[in-house]
């Protein structure tokens, strides 16, 4: 019986995609294609930042309140 791999979190998929695109960009000459890949990397970074901002955390990070009564 085939064993399934562990599911990857959204954050892990973002990091993997970013690394793949950075590797791809390193092999491209300057130009439109490279700029398009750089734009995709920037969008992935923005998505990671939004996800981090929107997702509640178990432990409170510095500057963040875990208590909902503070809203």
PDB file as gemmi writes it, atoms N, CA and C in Angstrom:
CRYST1    1.000    1.000    1.000  90.00  90.00  90.00 P 1                      
ATOM      1  N   UNK A   1       0.835  -1.167   0.000  1.00  0.00           N  
ATOM      2  CA  UNK A   1       0.000   0.000   0.000  1.00  0.00           C  
ATOM      3  C   UNK A   1       0.890   1.244   0.000  1.00  0.00           C  
ATOM      4  N   UNK A   2       0.492   2.217  -0.804  1.00  0.00           N  
ATOM      5  CA  UNK A   2       1.281   3.435  -0.925  1.00  0.00           C  
ATOM      6  C   UNK A   2       1.035   4.355   0.261  1.00  0.00           C  
ATOM      7  N   UNK A   3       2.104   4.879   0.784  1.00  0.00           N  
ATOM      8  CA  UNK A   3       2.014   5.780   1.925  1.00  0.00           C  
ATOM      9  C   UNK A   3       1.962   7.226   1.429  1.00  0.00           C  
ATOM     10  N   UNK A   4       1.012   7.974   1.920  1.00  0.00           N  
ATOM     11  CA  UNK A   4       0.874   9.372   1.511  1.00  0.00           C  
ATOM     12  C   UNK A   4       1.869  10.248   2.268  1.00  0.00           C  
ATOM     13  N   UNK A   5       2.320  11.268   1.586  1.00  0.00           N  
ATOM     14  CA  UNK A   5       3.234  12.206   2.239  1.00  0.00           C  
ATOM     15  C   UNK A   5       2.445  13.117   3.168  1.00  0.00           C  
ATOM     16  N   UNK A   6       3.154  13.732   4.069  1.00  0.00           N  
ATOM     17  CA  UNK A   6       2.529  14.674   4.990  1.00  0.00           C  
ATOM     18  C   UNK A   6       2.008  15.868   4.205  1.00  0.00           C  
ATOM     19  N   UNK A   7       0.845  16.377   4.538  1.00  0.00           N  
ATOM     20  CA  UNK A   7       0.361  17.566   3.837  1.00  0.00           C  
ATOM     21  C   UNK A   7       1.222  18.782   4.183  1.00  0.00           C  
ATOM     22  N   UNK A   8       1.404  19.636   3.209  1.00  0.00           N  
ATOM     23  CA  UNK A   8       2.219  20.830   3.414  1.00  0.00           C  
ATOM     24  C   UNK A   8       1.320  21.999   3.785  1.00  0.00           C  
ATOM     25  N   UNK A   9       1.802  22.838   4.669  1.00  0.00           N  
ATOM     26  CA  UNK A   9       1.034  24.000   5.070  1.00  0.00           C  
ATOM     27  C   UNK A   9       1.124  25.051   3.965  1.00  0.00           C  
ATOM     28  N   UNK A  10       0.239  26.024   4.036  1.00  0.00           N  
ATOM     29  CA  UNK A  10       0.251  27.116   3.077  1.00  0.00           C  
ATOM     30  C   UNK A  10       1.602  27.833   3.112  1.00  0.00           C  
ATOM     31  N   UNK A  11       2.121  28.058   4.306  1.00  0.00           N  
ATOM     32  CA  UNK A  11       3.411  28.731   4.452  1.00  0.00           C  
ATOM     33  C   UNK A  11       4.530  27.932   3.783  1.00  0.00           C  
ATOM     34  N   UNK A  12       4.525  26.616   3.955  1.00  0.00           N  
ATOM     35  CA  UNK A  12       5.552  25.763   3.353  1.00  0.00           C  
ATOM     36  C   UNK A  12       5.464  25.816   1.833  1.00  0.00           C  
ATOM     37  N   UNK A  13       4.239  25.824   1.307  1.00  0.00           N  
ATOM     38  CA  UNK A  13       4.074  25.901  -0.148  1.00  0.00           C  
ATOM     39  C   UNK A  13       4.552  27.241  -0.686  1.00  0.00           C  
ATOM     40  N   UNK A  14       4.294  28.322   0.053  1.00  0.00           N  
ATOM     41  CA  UNK A  14       4.772  29.637  -0.384  1.00  0.00           C  
ATOM     42  C   UNK A  14       6.298  29.676  -0.433  1.00  0.00           C  
ATOM     43  N   UNK A  15       6.932  29.146   0.604  1.00  0.00           N  
ATOM     44  CA  UNK A  15       8.405  29.138   0.658  1.00  0.00           C  
ATOM     45  C   UNK A  15       8.972  28.292  -0.474  1.00  0.00           C  
ATOM     46  N   UNK A  16       8.387  27.129  -0.718  1.00  0.00           N  
ATOM     47  CA  UNK A  16       8.870  26.252  -1.786  1.00  0.00           C  
ATOM     48  C   UNK A  16       8.726  26.923  -3.150  1.00  0.00           C  
ATOM     49  N   UNK A  17       7.608  27.573  -3.380  1.00  0.00           N  
ATOM     50  CA  UNK A  17       7.386  28.262  -4.653  1.00  0.00           C  
ATOM     51  C   UNK A  17       8.367  29.424  -4.816  1.00  0.00           C  
ATOM     52  N   UNK A  18       8.602  30.159  -3.729  1.00  0.00           N  
ATOM     53  CA  UNK A  18       9.541  31.289  -3.784  1.00  0.00           C  
ATOM     54  C   UNK A  18      10.952  30.788  -4.114  1.00  0.00           C  
ATOM     55  N   UNK A  19      11.378  29.707  -3.487  1.00  0.00           N  
ATOM     56  CA  UNK A  19      12.709  29.157  -3.764  1.00  0.00           C  
ATOM     57  C   UNK A  19      12.818  28.689  -5.213  1.00  0.00           C  
ATOM     58  N   UNK A  20      11.752  28.056  -5.706  1.00  0.00           N  
ATOM     59  CA  UNK A  20      11.759  27.588  -7.092  1.00  0.00           C  
ATOM     60  C   UNK A  20      11.882  28.765  -8.057  1.00  0.00           C  
ATOM     61  N   UNK A  21      11.124  29.840  -7.792  1.00  0.00           N  
ATOM     62  CA  UNK A  21      11.172  31.008  -8.664  1.00  0.00           C  
ATOM     63  C   UNK A  21      12.520  31.730  -8.579  1.00  0.00           C  
ATOM     64  N   UNK A  22      13.116  31.790  -7.384  1.00  0.00           N  
ATOM     65  CA  UNK A  22      14.435  32.412  -7.245  1.00  0.00           C  
ATOM     66  C   UNK A  22      15.483  31.642  -8.049  1.00  0.00           C  
ATOM     67  N   UNK A  23      15.385  30.316  -8.024  1.00  0.00           N  
ATOM     68  CA  UNK A  23      16.304  29.491  -8.797  1.00  0.00           C  
ATOM     69  C   UNK A  23      16.085  29.734 -10.298  1.00  0.00           C  
ATOM     70  N   UNK A  24      14.831  29.808 -10.705  1.00  0.00           N  
ATOM     71  CA  UNK A  24      14.508  30.067 -12.104  1.00  0.00           C  
ATOM     72  C   UNK A  24      15.031  31.443 -12.536  1.00  0.00           C  
ATOM     73  N   UNK A  25      14.853  32.442 -11.682  1.00  0.00           N  
ATOM     74  CA  UNK A  25      15.278  33.798 -11.994  1.00  0.00           C  
ATOM     75  C   UNK A  25      16.801  33.892 -12.130  1.00  0.00           C  
ATOM     76  N   UNK A  26      17.521  33.107 -11.330  1.00  0.00           N  
ATOM     77  CA  UNK A  26      18.979  33.133 -11.393  1.00  0.00           C  
ATOM     78  C   UNK A  26      19.502  32.665 -12.753  1.00  0.00           C  
ATOM     79  N   UNK A  27      18.710  31.851 -13.446  1.00  0.00           N  
ATOM     80  CA  UNK A  27      19.130  31.318 -14.736  1.00  0.00           C  
ATOM     81  C   UNK A  27      18.621  32.125 -15.920  1.00  0.00           C  
ATOM     82  N   UNK A  28      17.869  33.184 -15.668  1.00  0.00           N  
ATOM     83  CA  UNK A  28      17.327  34.005 -16.749  1.00  0.00           C  
ATOM     84  C   UNK A  28      18.180  35.239 -16.979  1.00  0.00           C  
ATOM     85  N   UNK A  29      18.336  35.633 -18.244  1.00  0.00           N  
ATOM     86  CA  UNK A  29      19.043  36.894 -18.515  1.00  0.00           C  
ATOM     87  C   UNK A  29      18.128  38.073 -18.187  1.00  0.00           C  
ATOM     88  N   UNK A  30      18.721  39.242 -18.020  1.00  0.00           N  
ATOM     89  CA  UNK A  30      17.912  40.432 -17.758  1.00  0.00           C  
ATOM     90  C   UNK A  30      16.925  40.620 -18.902  1.00  0.00           C  
ATOM     91  N   UNK A  31      15.711  40.998 -18.519  1.00  0.00           N  
ATOM     92  CA  UNK A  31      14.704  41.215 -19.546  1.00  0.00           C  
ATOM     93  C   UNK A  31      13.302  41.037 -18.990  1.00  0.00           C  
ATOM     94  N   UNK A  32      12.360  40.919 -19.902  1.00  0.00           N  
ATOM     95  CA  UNK A  32      10.946  40.857 -19.527  1.00  0.00           C  
ATOM     96  C   UNK A  32      10.627  39.606 -18.712  1.00  0.00           C  
ATOM     97  N   UNK A  33      11.152  38.464 -19.124  1.00  0.00           N  
ATOM     98  CA  UNK A  33      10.861  37.220 -18.393  1.00  0.00           C  
ATOM     99  C   UNK A  33      11.374  37.279 -16.961  1.00  0.00           C  
ATOM    100  N   UNK A  34      12.591  37.772 -16.795  1.00  0.00           N  
ATOM    101  CA  UNK A  34      13.174  37.879 -15.454  1.00  0.00           C  
ATOM    102  C   UNK A  34      12.370  38.842 -14.589  1.00  0.00           C  
ATOM    103  N   UNK A  35      11.933  39.961 -15.191  1.00  0.00           N  
ATOM    104  CA  UNK A  35      11.114  40.923 -14.457  1.00  0.00           C  
ATOM    105  C   UNK A  35       9.786  40.306 -14.025  1.00  0.00           C  
ATOM    106  N   UNK A  36       9.211  39.474 -14.880  1.00  0.00           N  
ATOM    107  CA  UNK A  36       7.941  38.815 -14.550  1.00  0.00           C  
ATOM    108  C   UNK A  36       8.122  37.852 -13.384  1.00  0.00           C  
ATOM    109  N   UNK A  37       9.227  37.124 -13.374  1.00  0.00           N  
ATOM    110  CA  UNK A  37       9.498  36.194 -12.275  1.00  0.00           C  
ATOM    111  C   UNK A  37       9.740  36.978 -10.982  1.00  0.00           C  
ATOM    112  N   UNK A  38      10.451  38.102 -11.082  1.00  0.00           N  
ATOM    113  CA  UNK A  38      10.697  38.940  -9.902  1.00  0.00           C  
ATOM    114  C   UNK A  38       9.376  39.464  -9.342  1.00  0.00           C  
ATOM    115  N   UNK A  39       8.444  39.818 -10.221  1.00  0.00           N  
ATOM    116  CA  UNK A  39       7.132  40.298  -9.785  1.00  0.00           C  
ATOM    117  C   UNK A  39       6.371  39.184  -9.070  1.00  0.00           C  
ATOM    118  N   UNK A  40       6.459  37.963  -9.566  1.00  0.00           N  
ATOM    119  CA  UNK A  40       5.792  36.842  -8.914  1.00  0.00           C  
ATOM    120  C   UNK A  40       6.379  36.586  -7.532  1.00  0.00           C  
ATOM    121  N   UNK A  41       7.687  36.739  -7.393  1.00  0.00           N  
ATOM    122  CA  UNK A  41       8.340  36.569  -6.092  1.00  0.00           C  
ATOM    123  C   UNK A  41       7.834  37.632  -5.115  1.00  0.00           C  
ATOM    124  N   UNK A  42       7.715  38.863  -5.590  1.00  0.00           N  
ATOM    125  CA  UNK A  42       7.195  39.935  -4.736  1.00  0.00           C  
ATOM    126  C   UNK A  42       5.760  39.635  -4.298  1.00  0.00           C  
ATOM    127  N   UNK A  43       4.952  39.099  -5.185  1.00  0.00           N  
ATOM    128  CA  UNK A  43       3.567  38.754  -4.842  1.00  0.00           C  
ATOM    129  C   UNK A  43       3.514  37.630  -3.816  1.00  0.00           C  
ATOM    130  N   UNK A  44       4.407  36.659  -3.950  1.00  0.00           N  
ATOM    131  CA  UNK A  44       4.468  35.585  -2.961  1.00  0.00           C  
ATOM    132  C   UNK A  44       4.854  36.127  -1.588  1.00  0.00           C  
ATOM    133  N   UNK A  45       5.791  37.065  -1.572  1.00  0.00           N  
ATOM    134  CA  UNK A  45       6.198  37.679  -0.306  1.00  0.00           C  
ATOM    135  C   UNK A  45       5.036  38.432   0.318  1.00  0.00           C  
ATOM    136  N   UNK A  46       4.274  39.154  -0.504  1.00  0.00           N  
ATOM    137  CA  UNK A  46       3.112  39.877  -0.001  1.00  0.00           C  
ATOM    138  C   UNK A  46       2.059  38.904   0.538  1.00  0.00           C  
ATOM    139  N   UNK A  47       1.859  37.799  -0.154  1.00  0.00           N  
ATOM    140  CA  UNK A  47       0.906  36.794   0.305  1.00  0.00           C  
ATOM    141  C   UNK A  47       1.339  36.209   1.645  1.00  0.00           C  
ATOM    142  N   UNK A  48       2.634  35.953   1.801  1.00  0.00           N  
ATOM    143  CA  UNK A  48       3.148  35.415   3.059  1.00  0.00           C  
ATOM    144  C   UNK A  48       2.947  36.406   4.198  1.00  0.00           C  
ATOM    145  N   UNK A  49       3.168  37.694   3.924  1.00  0.00           N  
ATOM    146  CA  UNK A  49       2.977  38.714   4.950  1.00  0.00           C  
ATOM    147  C   UNK A  49       1.508  38.852   5.331  1.00  0.00           C  
ATOM    148  N   UNK A  50       0.610  38.811   4.338  1.00  0.00           N  
ATOM    149  CA  UNK A  50      -0.827  38.898   4.630  1.00  0.00           C  
ATOM    150  C   UNK A  50      -1.291  37.685   5.435  1.00  0.00           C  
ATOM    151  N   UNK A  51      -0.812  36.516   5.046  1.00  0.00           N  
ATOM    152  CA  UNK A  51      -1.186  35.299   5.760  1.00  0.00           C  
ATOM    153  C   UNK A  51      -0.721  35.384   7.210  1.00  0.00           C  
ATOM    154  N   UNK A  52       0.503  35.843   7.426  1.00  0.00           N  
ATOM    155  CA  UNK A  52       1.037  35.969   8.779  1.00  0.00           C  
ATOM    156  C   UNK A  52       0.222  36.966   9.597  1.00  0.00           C  
ATOM    157  N   UNK A  53      -0.208  38.048   8.963  1.00  0.00           N  
ATOM    158  CA  UNK A  53      -0.994  39.060   9.657  1.00  0.00           C  
ATOM    159  C   UNK A  53      -2.397  38.554  10.013  1.00  0.00           C  
ATOM    160  N   UNK A  54      -3.003  37.800   9.105  1.00  0.00           N  
ATOM    161  CA  UNK A  54      -4.390  37.388   9.281  1.00  0.00           C  
ATOM    162  C   UNK A  54      -4.581  36.137  10.135  1.00  0.00           C  
ATOM    163  N   UNK A  55      -3.594  35.284  10.179  1.00  0.00           N  
ATOM    164  CA  UNK A  55      -3.750  34.025  10.904  1.00  0.00           C  
ATOM    165  C   UNK A  55      -3.478  34.220  12.395  1.00  0.00           C  
ATOM    166  N   UNK A  56      -4.411  33.768  13.227  1.00  0.00           N  
ATOM    167  CA  UNK A  56      -4.178  33.856  14.677  1.00  0.00           C  
ATOM    168  C   UNK A  56      -3.073  32.881  15.083  1.00  0.00           C  
ATOM    169  N   UNK A  57      -2.331  33.281  16.055  1.00  0.00           N  
ATOM    170  CA  UNK A  57      -1.235  32.443  16.549  1.00  0.00           C  
ATOM    171  C   UNK A  57      -1.578  31.916  17.934  1.00  0.00           C  
ATOM    172  N   UNK A  58      -1.026  30.757  18.266  1.00  0.00           N  
ATOM    173  CA  UNK A  58      -1.229  30.143  19.577  1.00  0.00           C  
ATOM    174  C   UNK A  58      -0.621  31.004  20.675  1.00  0.00           C  
ATOM    175  N   UNK A  59       0.600  31.435  20.445  1.00  0.00           N  
ATOM    176  CA  UNK A  59       1.287  32.276  21.422  1.00  0.00           C  
ATOM    177  C   UNK A  59       1.280  33.696  20.903  1.00  0.00           C  
ATOM    178  N   UNK A  60       1.206  34.636  21.799  1.00  0.00           N  
ATOM    179  CA  UNK A  60       1.174  36.021  21.349  1.00  0.00           C  
ATOM    180  C   UNK A  60       2.584  36.477  20.985  1.00  0.00           C  
ATOM    181  N   UNK A  61       2.692  37.067  19.821  1.00  0.00           N  
ATOM    182  CA  UNK A  61       3.966  37.599  19.359  1.00  0.00           C  
ATOM    183  C   UNK A  61       4.135  39.003  19.930  1.00  0.00           C  
ATOM    184  N   UNK A  62       5.370  39.494  20.017  1.00  0.00           N  
ATOM    185  CA  UNK A  62       5.567  40.853  20.507  1.00  0.00           C  
ATOM    186  C   UNK A  62       4.800  41.844  19.633  1.00  0.00           C  
ATOM    187  N   UNK A  63       4.052  42.720  20.277  1.00  0.00           N  
ATOM    188  CA  UNK A  63       3.291  43.709  19.539  1.00  0.00           C  
ATOM    189  C   UNK A  63       1.909  43.251  19.141  1.00  0.00           C  
ATOM    190  N   UNK A  64       1.603  41.974  19.353  1.00  0.00           N  
ATOM    191  CA  UNK A  64       0.297  41.424  19.011  1.00  0.00           C  
ATOM    192  C   UNK A  64      -0.420  41.000  20.280  1.00  0.00           C  
ATOM    193  N   UNK A  65      -1.701  41.219  20.323  1.00  0.00           N  
ATOM    194  CA  UNK A  65      -2.500  40.834  21.473  1.00  0.00           C  
ATOM    195  C   UNK A  65      -3.244  39.545  21.152  1.00  0.00           C  
ATOM    196  N   UNK A  66      -3.131  38.543  21.988  1.00  0.00           N  
ATOM    197  CA  UNK A  66      -3.839  37.285  21.809  1.00  0.00           C  
ATOM    198  C   UNK A  66      -5.245  37.366  22.373  1.00  0.00           C  
ATOM    199  N   UNK A  67      -5.509  38.335  23.218  1.00  0.00           N  
ATOM    200  CA  UNK A  67      -6.794  38.456  23.876  1.00  0.00           C  
ATOM    201  C   UNK A  67      -7.776  39.174  22.956  1.00  0.00           C  
ATOM    202  N   UNK A  68      -8.925  38.548  22.675  1.00  0.00           N  
ATOM    203  CA  UNK A  68      -9.912  39.121  21.773  1.00  0.00           C  
ATOM    204  C   UNK A  68     -10.610  40.326  22.368  1.00  0.00           C  
ATOM    205  N   UNK A  69     -10.562  40.496  23.684  1.00  0.00           N  
ATOM    206  CA  UNK A  69     -11.228  41.636  24.309  1.00  0.00           C  
ATOM    207  C   UNK A  69     -10.530  42.951  23.984  1.00  0.00           C  
ATOM    208  N   UNK A  70      -9.335  42.893  23.436  1.00  0.00           N  
ATOM    209  CA  UNK A  70      -8.581  44.085  23.100  1.00  0.00           C  
ATOM    210  C   UNK A  70      -9.033  44.703  21.789  1.00  0.00           C  
ATOM    211  N   UNK A  71      -9.893  44.008  21.030  1.00  0.00           N  
ATOM    212  CA  UNK A  71     -10.304  44.470  19.700  1.00  0.00           C  
ATOM    213  C   UNK A  71     -11.233  45.607  19.767  1.00  0.00           C  
TER     214      UNK A  71                                                      
END                                                                             
